[in-house]
Every structure is written in C-alpha cells, then in structure tokens.
C-alpha cells in the first residue's frame, strides 16, 4: 500500500515537472490533483511506517526457530512467499522506476534498506527446503528479479546475505529445472509451477519474456508487440448469439440458484466463520423465520429471485443443518475486470439477525494473496456499509433491520464492488477520474486485477471447485468459454505494459487449456 502511494505521488510530480502543461490545466483539475497529491503523501507516510515496522518484526520473529517453524506451513508459508516475491518485484523490478519520488526520506522510504530487509526475511526462511519450494511454486517467481537482488547485495557489500541468496538460487534452479524441464531456465521468468493445471495432466512449461526485452515500465507499442500465445488455443464448438446464450444459461443454471450443501466438509466454510458459528446456537425463532422467508423469496419465481444470466448471476447455498450458515457464488458482471470469474462468499447470520447485519467473507483469494478490490481484502474481509464494515455517512446505505436482506447485500456486492473501475472504491482515487494520471492508474490496476481473476476466480475453481460451488463451476465455464476467451484476449491486448501483457498471456494459455477440455 505504501509503495502504491509512492507511485501515485511520482505520477503527479512528473506532471508538475512540465510547468507549462501544469499551468495550462483547468484550475479545478489542478486543485483536484494537488489534493490527491497531499492525501497520498499522508497515506504513504503511514503505510510505509507500518510496513517497515512489520517487516522488522517478521525478521525478528522468524529468527526464532520455534516461531519460524509456523512459516513453513500453510497459510503462512504461501503468504510469506507471496510477500517476498511481490515486494522484490516492486523494489527491484521495472516498477521501481515509479518510486523515484522527490525527497523519499520524508516518507521514510529507503529503497536499498527496504530491499535488504525483504531479502533478509527471504534468506532466513529459505534455510528450510519447504519455503524454497513455496517460492519456486509461486507463478510470479522471477529468475531475473533474483539476479537483480544478487547484484543489489553485491553492490551494498552484504556478503553474508549474498552467500545465502546464491545458495537459494542454486537450490531453486534444481527444483524448477526438475519441475519444468530444460526449458525453464532460459526465459528469465518461470512458468508458474504452482498454477492450477487442467485435469488429465499439466500444460507444457511456459516461457515469459524478460522485462529487458522491451520496456515493461512504459506503455507498449501494440503494433510491435509479439503475437499472443493464447491465440493458438481455440475453443471447441461455435459461439452462440448473446440472447441464446443467456437463455441457455438461465435454463441450465436457474434451478441451481438456491440449494443446500454441507458446510462442515473440508473447504466448506471459512474457518473464522465456522468458529463464530460454533459460538452461536443459531436457534433464535425470529432469525430462523426471517431466513426462511428470505431464502423462499430468492428461489426462482420468488419475490426477489436471484439473477441468473450469462452476463451476471448469483447463487446461494444454505447449510442443510444450520440455515444461518450460507455460501454465495457471485459471477463477475460483463464489461468489468471481473467478467466471467466466480467469487465465493461465506455468510453467517448471528443471533441478533435481522436486528444486526450478517457477517461475510470472500473465500477464494488464493490463500490470502488476492485483493480483488479496495473493498475486498486478501484476508477475506468485505467492506460494505450494509455489513457495518465500512463507515458511510448515508443512513440509506447502512443496515436497516426492517428493510435490509441478504439479497440486498449480494446484489450490492455485484453492482457496487464488482464494477468496471474498481479504483473508484479507493479513498481519494475517485477525485482523479477523467485525468491522465487516473486513466493510467486504472489501466494498470485493472490489468493486475484481471490476472488475479484468471488465477483465483477461474483457474483455481476449475482445478478445485469448492464445496457448494461444484455444480455451478463446470456448466458456468463450459457455457461461457467462448465469451470468456474473447474477453480475456481483449484483456491481454489492452495490457498497459509489456510485463503485464506477458503475465496475462501466460495465464490465458493455462485458462484456455482448461476451458477447452470441459
């Protein structure tokens, strides 16, 4: 979050450096940019301070063998591996060009020091083979970034870390070479050994172009961009007209909009939610009557029947033994960066329901790695006024025991969070709408989001459909695969940088391989 704010600050400083163009801006737009600039400066200081302190604590804690052992098992192992790789890419990859702010010390930003702390954490945990394997299995693992890290340690004369990193790289080369074959080492970036593979076998290893092959930090010249690898994979059958597809989707999946499932099976419910439900008897008659009425209304033909079209649909699963425990599957609406993805949410209605709102968490975040929206956190938190998890000054947006329902919550998520420009949900970002800086930020944010959607709201679900969603996953993707393939190709072509284009194309190949086999 702190580095993201620095990139925003840098964008405004670049604009202000062209004094003639800055003076020529309409006063209202210039003022909006100044306000945004000052707001991001304040936010950067706070986020970077918290980030640096947390990183120091992680290094301190993992140095203790008994505490460090916890980072060798899920979910901490995957989260720590993702943290290391994402930080190194931001600090040492081409994205670091966007961190060249004026007077970085005012934000507590010291790039060499911060990179050194991340590498210290990585080397400390990489003494254990399990963590080395976790790093190597991450789809964003980059040989090139680690070579830059090695150069950074050499130039800063950190001999001990340099030796440890060199040993890690030797072990990583063995692991990735054994997993991907001889072709894995020549690309500079890995093909993502940990990515979901289609049933019946793994797709061939993919080579991602090095960011040095063309400028990954600047907009791409699409006329000179390489051909798409995903274009080589065709979907079987013919694409249907939109109206016929929607009708077929409603006919096949409509009867599945409201059904029962067992939340107690592995993966059937968010662990934190299950613990919360265990503390509640769930026997309130008022609550049970309200839930029975709401679920009846959401059935096909009910007063508030859930939408079920190829362009947007919602499905609800109720635990057969505990009707206050539910799982919802919301499809990404057409025309958004979420299009075609399936987003799984777990819902619990506490004893005070409907006097108090339900509790809700997003389930499929790749083990706590994917933040789909400023209001959908990687740890599962859902920020929404209706749920009482977002501060809104408008009474009409808050939970009303007499009027508010689970249906309203689900539709609000689909229409207010899964939107075409999710950055507008970020405080201050809406003030940059219509500006060059805002457009550039939206393009990059959406491209990174589309990558997460393909990985965790498409491929992960195809490989491992969670309980309560299995009956939706296969028909959803089978019916919509032509539309999804067309949309994803558009995402790849529209990528604002070469590196993002390469990542999107790589993931699209994996997705298309899985879709073609349905």
C-alpha positions as CSV (number, residue, x, y, z in Angstrom):
1,X,0.0,0.0,0.0
2,X,2.8,2.4,0.8
3,X,4.7,1.8,-2.4
4,X,1.5,2.1,-4.3
5,X,1.0,5.6,-2.8
6,X,4.6,6.5,-3.8
7,X,3.8,5.6,-7.4
8,X,0.8,7.9,-7.3
9,X,3.0,10.7,-5.9
10,X,5.6,10.2,-8.6
11,X,2.9,10.4,-11.3
12,X,1.8,13.8,-10.0
13,X,5.4,15.0,-9.6
14,X,6.1,14.1,-13.2
15,X,3.1,16.1,-14.3
16,X,4.1,19.1,-12.2
17,X,7.6,19.0,-13.7
18,X,6.1,20.1,-17.1
19,X,5.3,23.5,-15.7
20,X,3.7,24.8,-18.9
21,X,1.3,21.9,-19.2
22,X,0.6,22.0,-15.5
23,X,-0.2,25.8,-15.6
24,X,-2.5,25.1,-18.6
25,X,-4.7,22.7,-16.7
26,X,-8.2,24.0,-15.7
27,X,-7.9,25.4,-12.1
28,X,-10.4,22.8,-10.8
29,X,-8.5,19.9,-12.2
30,X,-5.2,21.2,-10.9
31,X,-6.7,21.6,-7.5
32,X,-8.0,18.1,-7.5
33,X,-4.6,16.8,-8.4
34,X,-3.0,18.8,-5.6
35,X,-5.5,17.5,-3.1
36,X,-4.9,14.0,-4.3
37,X,-1.1,14.5,-4.1
38,X,-1.2,15.8,-0.5
39,X,-3.6,13.0,0.5
40,X,-1.3,10.3,-0.9
41,X,1.7,11.9,0.8
42,X,0.0,11.5,4.2
43,X,-1.1,7.9,3.4
44,X,2.4,7.0,2.1
45,X,4.0,8.0,5.4
46,X,1.6,6.0,7.5
47,X,1.6,2.9,5.3
48,X,5.4,2.8,4.8
49,X,5.9,3.3,8.6
50,X,3.6,0.4,9.3
51,X,5.2,-1.7,6.6
52,X,8.7,-1.2,7.7
53,X,7.9,-1.9,11.3
54,X,6.0,-5.1,10.4
55,X,8.9,-6.2,8.2
56,X,11.3,-5.7,11.1
57,X,9.1,-7.8,13.3
58,X,8.8,-10.6,10.7
59,X,12.6,-10.7,10.6
60,X,12.8,-10.8,14.4
61,X,10.1,-13.5,14.8
62,X,11.3,-15.8,12.1
63,X,14.8,-15.7,13.6
64,X,13.4,-17.7,16.5
65,X,13.3,-21.4,15.4
66,X,10.0,-22.2,17.2
67,X,8.2,-19.2,15.8
68,X,9.8,-19.5,12.3
69,X,8.5,-23.1,12.1
70,X,5.0,-21.7,11.7
71,X,6.0,-20.0,8.5
72,X,6.8,-23.4,6.9
73,X,3.1,-24.4,6.9
74,X,0.0,-23.0,5.2
75,X,-1.4,-20.5,5.3
76,X,1.7,-18.5,6.5
77,X,4.1,-20.3,4.1
78,X,2.2,-19.2,1.0
79,X,1.5,-15.7,2.3
80,X,5.2,-15.2,3.2
81,X,6.4,-16.4,-0.2
82,X,3.9,-14.1,-2.0
83,X,5.0,-11.2,0.3
84,X,8.7,-11.7,-0.6
85,X,8.1,-12.0,-4.3
86,X,5.7,-9.1,-4.7
87,X,7.9,-6.8,-2.6
88,X,11.0,-7.7,-4.6
89,X,9.2,-7.1,-7.9
90,X,8.1,-3.7,-6.7
91,X,11.5,-2.7,-5.3
92,X,13.9,-4.3,-7.8
93,X,11.8,-4.8,-10.9
94,X,10.9,-2.3,-13.6
95,X,8.1,-1.0,-11.3
96,X,10.8,0.6,-9.1
97,X,11.0,3.4,-11.8
98,X,7.7,4.7,-10.4
99,X,9.1,5.0,-6.9
100,X,11.6,7.9,-7.8
101,X,9.8,10.5,-5.7
102,X,11.3,13.8,-4.6
103,X,12.8,13.6,-1.1
104,X,11.9,10.0,-0.4
105,X,13.2,10.4,3.2
106,X,10.1,12.4,4.1
107,X,8.1,9.2,3.7
108,X,10.6,7.0,5.5
109,X,11.4,5.3,2.2
110,X,14.9,3.9,1.7
111,X,14.8,1.5,-1.2
112,X,18.2,-0.2,-0.6
113,X,17.4,-0.7,3.1
114,X,13.9,-2.0,2.4
115,X,15.1,-4.4,-0.3
116,X,17.8,-5.6,2.1
117,X,15.2,-6.3,4.8
118,X,13.0,-8.2,2.4
119,X,16.0,-10.3,1.2
120,X,17.0,-10.9,4.9
121,X,13.5,-12.4,5.5
122,X,13.7,-14.4,2.3
123,X,17.1,-15.8,3.1
124,X,16.2,-16.5,6.7
125,X,13.1,-18.6,5.7
126,X,14.9,-20.2,2.7
127,X,17.2,-22.1,5.1
128,X,14.2,-24.5,5.1
129,X,13.6,-26.5,1.9
130,X,9.8,-26.2,2.4
131,X,10.0,-22.4,2.0
132,X,12.3,-22.7,-1.0
133,X,9.7,-25.0,-2.7
134,X,6.9,-22.5,-1.8
135,X,8.8,-19.6,-3.5
136,X,9.5,-21.7,-6.6
137,X,5.9,-22.7,-6.9
138,X,4.6,-19.1,-7.0
139,X,3.5,-18.1,-10.5
140,X,5.3,-14.7,-10.2
141,X,8.7,-16.3,-9.4
142,X,11.3,-14.5,-11.5
143,X,14.9,-15.6,-12.0
144,X,15.6,-12.1,-13.3
145,X,14.4,-10.4,-10.2
146,X,16.5,-12.6,-8.0
147,X,19.6,-11.9,-10.2
148,X,18.9,-8.2,-9.6
149,X,18.6,-9.0,-5.9
150,X,22.0,-10.7,-6.0
151,X,23.5,-7.6,-7.7
152,X,21.9,-5.4,-5.1
153,X,23.6,-7.4,-2.3
154,X,26.9,-7.3,-4.1
155,X,26.8,-3.6,-4.6
156,X,25.8,-3.0,-1.0
157,X,28.5,-5.3,0.3
158,X,26.2,-7.6,2.2
159,X,28.4,-10.7,1.8
160,X,26.5,-12.9,4.3
161,X,23.2,-12.4,2.6
162,X,24.8,-12.7,-0.8
163,X,26.2,-16.1,0.0
164,X,22.8,-17.2,1.3
165,X,20.9,-15.9,-1.7
166,X,23.4,-17.6,-4.1
167,X,22.8,-20.9,-2.3
168,X,19.0,-20.4,-2.6
169,X,19.3,-19.7,-6.3
170,X,21.2,-22.9,-6.8
171,X,18.6,-24.9,-5.0
172,X,15.8,-23.1,-6.8
173,X,17.4,-23.9,-10.2
174,X,17.4,-27.6,-9.2
175,X,13.7,-27.5,-8.2
176,X,12.4,-25.5,-11.1
177,X,14.6,-27.4,-13.6
178,X,13.2,-30.7,-12.3
179,X,9.7,-29.4,-12.4
180,X,9.7,-27.7,-15.8
181,X,12.5,-29.4,-17.7
182,X,15.3,-27.9,-19.6
183,X,13.2,-25.0,-21.0
184,X,12.5,-23.4,-17.6
185,X,15.9,-21.8,-17.2
186,X,16.1,-19.9,-20.4
187,X,13.2,-17.5,-20.0
188,X,14.3,-15.4,-17.0
189,X,10.9,-15.9,-15.5
190,X,9.2,-19.1,-14.5
191,X,6.0,-20.5,-15.9
192,X,4.3,-20.8,-12.5
193,X,4.8,-24.4,-11.3
194,X,2.2,-23.8,-8.7
195,X,-0.6,-22.7,-11.0
196,X,-3.6,-24.8,-11.4
197,X,-3.4,-27.3,-14.2
198,X,-6.2,-28.9,-16.1
199,X,-7.4,-32.4,-15.2
200,X,-5.6,-35.1,-17.0
201,X,-2.1,-33.6,-17.0
202,X,-0.1,-30.4,-16.7
203,X,0.2,-27.9,-19.6
204,X,3.7,-27.5,-21.0
205,X,6.1,-25.1,-19.3
206,X,5.6,-21.5,-20.5
207,X,8.4,-19.0,-21.1
208,X,7.7,-15.4,-20.1
209,X,9.8,-12.8,-21.8
210,X,12.3,-10.9,-19.7
211,X,11.3,-7.4,-18.9
212,X,14.6,-6.3,-20.5
213,X,13.3,-7.5,-23.9
214,X,11.2,-4.4,-24.1
215,X,10.3,-1.6,-21.7
216,X,8.0,-3.1,-19.1
217,X,7.5,0.2,-17.2
218,X,6.3,2.2,-20.1
219,X,3.2,2.0,-22.3
220,X,3.5,-0.6,-25.1
221,X,3.6,0.0,-28.8
222,X,0.9,-2.6,-29.7
223,X,2.0,-2.6,-33.3
224,X,5.4,-4.0,-32.4
225,X,4.1,-6.3,-29.6
226,X,4.7,-10.0,-30.0
227,X,1.8,-12.3,-31.1
228,X,-0.3,-13.8,-28.3
229,X,0.4,-17.3,-27.2
230,X,-3.2,-17.7,-26.1
231,X,-4.4,-17.1,-29.7
232,X,-3.1,-20.5,-30.6
233,X,-5.7,-22.2,-28.4
234,X,-9.2,-22.4,-29.9
235,X,-12.4,-23.2,-28.0
236,X,-14.3,-26.2,-29.3
237,X,-17.7,-25.6,-30.9
238,X,-19.3,-22.4,-32.1
239,X,-20.0,-19.3,-30.1
240,X,-23.7,-18.6,-29.5
241,X,-25.5,-15.3,-30.0
242,X,-25.8,-13.4,-26.7
243,X,-29.6,-13.8,-26.3
244,X,-29.4,-17.5,-26.9
245,X,-26.5,-17.9,-24.5
246,X,-28.3,-16.1,-21.8
247,X,-31.5,-18.2,-22.3
248,X,-29.5,-21.4,-22.2
249,X,-27.5,-20.3,-19.1
250,X,-30.8,-19.4,-17.3
251,X,-32.3,-22.7,-18.3
252,X,-29.4,-24.9,-17.1
253,X,-28.3,-22.9,-14.0
254,X,-31.6,-21.3,-12.9
255,X,-32.7,-24.3,-10.9
256,X,-29.3,-24.2,-9.0
257,X,-29.6,-20.6,-7.7
258,X,-30.7,-21.7,-4.2
259,X,-29.8,-25.1,-2.9
260,X,-28.4,-26.8,0.2
261,X,-24.8,-28.0,0.9
262,X,-22.7,-29.3,3.8
263,X,-20.5,-26.5,5.3
264,X,-18.7,-29.0,7.6
265,X,-16.7,-30.8,4.9
266,X,-13.1,-29.6,4.2
267,X,-13.2,-26.3,2.4
268,X,-16.9,-25.9,3.1
269,X,-16.7,-22.8,5.2
270,X,-14.2,-20.1,6.2
271,X,-12.5,-21.3,9.3
272,X,-13.0,-18.0,11.1
273,X,-16.7,-18.1,10.2
274,X,-17.1,-21.7,11.4
275,X,-15.6,-20.7,14.8
276,X,-18.0,-17.8,15.0
277,X,-21.0,-20.1,14.2
278,X,-19.8,-22.6,16.8
279,X,-20.2,-19.9,19.5
280,X,-23.8,-19.3,18.5
281,X,-26.6,-21.7,19.0
282,X,-28.4,-20.4,15.9
283,X,-31.8,-21.3,17.4
284,X,-33.5,-17.9,17.6
285,X,-37.0,-18.3,16.2
286,X,-37.1,-14.7,14.9
287,X,-33.9,-15.3,13.0
288,X,-35.0,-18.7,11.6
289,X,-38.3,-17.2,10.4
290,X,-36.6,-14.3,8.7
291,X,-34.0,-16.6,7.0
292,X,-36.7,-19.0,5.8
293,X,-38.7,-16.1,4.3
294,X,-35.6,-14.6,2.6
295,X,-34.5,-17.8,1.1
296,X,-38.0,-18.6,-0.2
297,X,-38.0,-15.1,-1.9
298,X,-34.7,-15.8,-3.6
299,X,-35.8,-19.0,-5.3
300,X,-36.7,-18.9,-9.0
301,X,-40.1,-17.3,-9.2
302,X,-39.8,-15.7,-5.8
303,X,-40.3,-12.0,-4.9
304,X,-36.6,-11.4,-5.0
305,X,-35.4,-14.2,-7.4
306,X,-31.7,-14.2,-7.8
307,X,-30.4,-13.0,-11.2
308,X,-29.2,-15.9,-13.4
309,X,-27.9,-14.7,-16.8
310,X,-24.6,-15.3,-18.5
311,X,-23.9,-11.6,-18.0
312,X,-24.4,-11.7,-14.2
313,X,-25.7,-14.3,-11.8
314,X,-25.8,-15.1,-8.1
315,X,-26.1,-18.5,-6.4
316,X,-26.8,-19.2,-2.7
317,X,-26.1,-22.4,-0.8
318,X,-27.6,-23.0,2.7
319,X,-26.2,-25.5,5.1
320,X,-28.7,-28.3,5.5
321,X,-28.2,-28.5,9.3
322,X,-27.6,-24.7,10.0
323,X,-29.6,-22.4,7.9
324,X,-27.7,-19.4,9.3
325,X,-24.6,-20.7,7.5
326,X,-24.5,-19.9,3.8
327,X,-22.2,-19.8,0.9
328,X,-22.8,-17.5,-2.1
329,X,-21.3,-17.6,-5.6
330,X,-21.4,-14.3,-7.4
331,X,-20.3,-14.1,-11.1
332,X,-18.2,-11.2,-12.4
333,X,-20.5,-8.9,-14.4
334,X,-19.9,-8.5,-18.1
335,X,-17.9,-5.4,-19.1
336,X,-15.8,-5.4,-15.9
337,X,-12.4,-6.7,-15.0
338,X,-14.2,-9.4,-13.1
339,X,-16.1,-10.7,-16.1
340,X,-16.7,-14.5,-16.1
341,X,-15.0,-15.1,-12.7
342,X,-16.7,-16.8,-9.8
343,X,-16.4,-15.2,-6.4
344,X,-17.3,-17.3,-3.4
345,X,-18.5,-15.6,-0.2
346,X,-19.3,-17.2,3.1
347,X,-22.2,-15.8,5.1
348,X,-23.1,-16.2,8.8
349,X,-26.2,-14.6,10.4
350,X,-25.6,-14.0,14.1
351,X,-28.1,-14.5,16.9
352,X,-29.3,-10.9,16.6
353,X,-30.2,-11.2,12.9
354,X,-32.0,-9.3,11.4
355,X,-31.5,-6.6,14.0
356,X,-27.8,-6.8,13.2
357,X,-26.3,-7.5,9.8
358,X,-24.8,-10.8,8.6
359,X,-21.1,-11.5,8.7
360,X,-19.5,-12.1,5.3
361,X,-16.0,-13.0,3.9
362,X,-14.7,-13.7,0.4
363,X,-13.4,-17.2,0.3
364,X,-11.3,-17.7,-2.9
365,X,-8.4,-15.3,-2.5
366,X,-5.7,-17.8,-3.4
367,X,-4.8,-18.5,0.2
368,X,-4.9,-14.8,1.3
369,X,-3.0,-13.5,-1.8
370,X,-5.6,-11.9,-4.0
371,X,-7.1,-8.5,-3.1
372,X,-9.8,-8.2,-5.8
373,X,-10.9,-4.7,-4.8
374,X,-10.2,-1.9,-2.3
375,X,-13.3,-3.3,-0.5
376,X,-12.4,-7.0,-0.8
377,X,-9.3,-7.8,1.3
378,X,-6.9,-10.7,0.7
379,X,-7.7,-11.9,4.2
380,X,-11.4,-12.2,3.3
381,X,-12.8,-9.0,4.8
382,X,-15.6,-7.4,2.9
383,X,-16.0,-3.7,3.3
384,X,-19.6,-2.7,2.7
385,X,-21.8,-0.2,4.5
386,X,-24.7,-2.7,4.7
387,X,-22.5,-5.1,6.6
388,X,-21.3,-2.4,9.0
389,X,-17.7,-2.9,7.9
390,X,-17.4,0.5,6.0
391,X,-18.1,3.9,7.5
392,X,-20.7,5.7,5.4
393,X,-22.4,8.9,6.3
394,X,-25.5,7.9,4.4
395,X,-28.2,6.2,6.5
396,X,-29.7,4.7,3.4
397,X,-26.6,2.7,2.8
398,X,-26.5,1.2,6.3
399,X,-28.2,-2.0,7.5
400,X,-31.9,-1.4,8.2
401,X,-33.5,-4.3,10.2
402,X,-36.9,-3.6,8.7
403,X,-35.7,-3.5,5.1
404,X,-32.3,-4.9,4.5
405,X,-31.8,-8.5,3.4
406,X,-29.1,-10.9,2.3
407,X,-30.4,-10.5,-1.3
408,X,-29.7,-6.8,-1.0
409,X,-26.1,-7.5,0.3
410,X,-25.4,-9.9,-2.6
411,X,-26.7,-7.6,-5.3
412,X,-24.8,-4.6,-3.7
413,X,-21.6,-6.5,-4.0
414,X,-22.2,-7.4,-7.6
415,X,-23.2,-3.9,-8.6
416,X,-21.1,-1.7,-6.3
417,X,-17.9,-3.6,-5.8
418,X,-17.5,-5.8,-8.9
419,X,-17.6,-2.7,-11.1
420,X,-15.8,-1.6,-14.3
421,X,-13.5,0.8,-12.5
422,X,-12.7,-0.6,-9.0
423,X,-10.2,2.1,-8.2
424,X,-13.1,4.5,-7.6
425,X,-13.7,2.5,-4.4
426,X,-10.3,3.6,-3.1
427,X,-10.4,6.8,-1.0
428,X,-9.2,9.8,-2.9
429,X,-8.9,7.9,-6.2
430,X,-12.3,9.0,-7.4
431,X,-11.0,12.5,-7.5
432,X,-8.7,11.5,-10.3
433,X,-11.4,10.4,-12.6
434,X,-11.1,11.9,-16.1
435,X,-7.4,12.8,-15.6
436,X,-4.4,11.3,-17.5
437,X,-2.9,10.1,-14.2
438,X,-6.2,8.5,-13.2
439,X,-6.6,6.7,-16.6
440,X,-3.1,5.3,-16.4
441,X,-3.6,4.1,-12.8
442,X,-6.9,2.5,-13.7
443,X,-5.4,0.7,-16.7
444,X,-2.6,-0.8,-14.6
445,X,-4.8,-1.7,-11.7
446,X,-7.4,-3.4,-13.9
447,X,-4.7,-5.4,-15.7
448,X,-3.3,-6.7,-12.4
449,X,-6.8,-7.4,-11.2
450,X,-7.6,-9.4,-14.4
451,X,-4.5,-11.5,-13.7
452,X,-5.8,-12.3,-10.2
453,X,-9.3,-13.1,-11.6
454,X,-7.9,-15.6,-14.1
455,X,-5.7,-17.2,-11.4
456,X,-8.1,-17.4,-8.5
457,X,-11.6,-16.9,-9.7
458,X,-11.3,-19.0,-12.8
459,X,-8.3,-21.5,-12.9
460,X,-8.3,-22.3,-9.2
461,X,-12.0,-23.0,-9.2
462,X,-11.8,-25.2,-12.3
463,X,-9.0,-27.2,-10.8
464,X,-10.5,-27.4,-7.3
465,X,-14.2,-26.4,-7.1
466,X,-15.0,-25.6,-3.5
467,X,-18.0,-27.4,-1.8
468,X,-21.3,-25.8,-2.7
469,X,-19.9,-24.4,-6.0
470,X,-19.0,-27.6,-7.9
471,X,-22.5,-27.9,-9.6
472,X,-22.1,-24.3,-10.8
473,X,-18.4,-24.2,-11.8
474,X,-18.4,-26.6,-14.8
475,X,-21.6,-25.5,-16.5
476,X,-20.8,-21.9,-16.0
477,X,-17.4,-22.1,-17.6
478,X,-18.4,-24.6,-20.3
479,X,-21.3,-22.4,-21.4
480,X,-19.4,-19.1,-21.3
481,X,-15.9,-20.3,-22.5
482,X,-16.2,-18.6,-25.9
483,X,-17.2,-15.3,-24.3
484,X,-14.6,-15.6,-21.6
485,X,-11.9,-16.4,-24.2
486,X,-12.8,-13.4,-26.3
487,X,-12.8,-11.1,-23.2
488,X,-9.5,-12.4,-21.9
489,X,-7.8,-11.9,-25.3
490,X,-9.0,-8.3,-25.1
491,X,-7.5,-8.0,-21.6
492,X,-4.1,-9.3,-22.8
493,X,-4.1,-6.9,-25.8
494,X,-5.0,-3.9,-23.7
495,X,-2.3,-4.5,-21.1
496,X,-0.6,-1.2,-20.4
497,X,2.9,-2.7,-20.1
498,X,4.9,-5.5,-21.7
499,X,5.5,-7.3,-18.5
500,X,1.8,-7.4,-17.6
501,X,0.9,-8.4,-21.1
502,X,3.3,-11.4,-20.8
503,X,1.9,-12.4,-17.5
504,X,-1.7,-12.2,-18.7
505,X,-0.9,-14.1,-21.9
506,X,0.8,-16.8,-19.9
507,X,-2.2,-17.2,-17.6
508,X,-4.6,-17.1,-20.5
509,X,-2.9,-20.1,-22.1
510,X,-3.4,-22.1,-18.9
511,X,-7.0,-20.9,-18.6
512,X,-7.8,-21.7,-22.3
513,X,-6.3,-25.1,-22.0
514,X,-8.6,-25.9,-19.1
515,X,-11.7,-24.4,-20.8
516,X,-11.0,-26.3,-24.0
517,X,-11.1,-29.6,-22.1
518,X,-14.5,-29.1,-20.5
